[in-house]
């Protein structure tokens, strides 16, 4: 069991050495895209929710 755990950790270390991490400009660009898309999606869902709630109120009157 211990040997398997040690082998696993060695393989994890090997795989992590293959990872290419983004540099600062790439990371900032990706972060900005995620934040902007989150705001757009939140606004869209809010508008749809408001519209559907108003439609439901109109139908139930």
Order of alpha helices (4+ residues) and beta strands (2+ residues): alpha-alpha
